[in-house]
Amino acid sequence: MEDKKPNFGFNPFAETWNGRLAMIGFAAALINEYVTGHGILSQLGLM
């Protein structure tokens, strides 16, 4: 009988997708700043 590990928490699959989505979000923020000329804080009215 195999011991099954839970499918949540810190595991390689979740960390891989977290990293990929973080890279996509960072790239989107850089593109947005380049296109608009304003950073995200400025767009939100925080600066």
C-alpha positions, 0 to 999 in steps of 0.5 A, a space after each residue: 500500500 502506498 502512502 499518499 502525500 496531501 495535494 496541498 502545501 509546499 510541494 514541487 508542483 505548487 512551487 513550480 506553478 507559483 514561480 511561473 505565475 509570479 514571473 508572468 505577473 512581474 513581466 506584465 507589471 513591467 510591460 504595463 509600466 513601459 506602456 503607460 509611463 507610470 508605475 503600479 503605485 502611481 496608477 493606484 493613486 498611492 504615490 
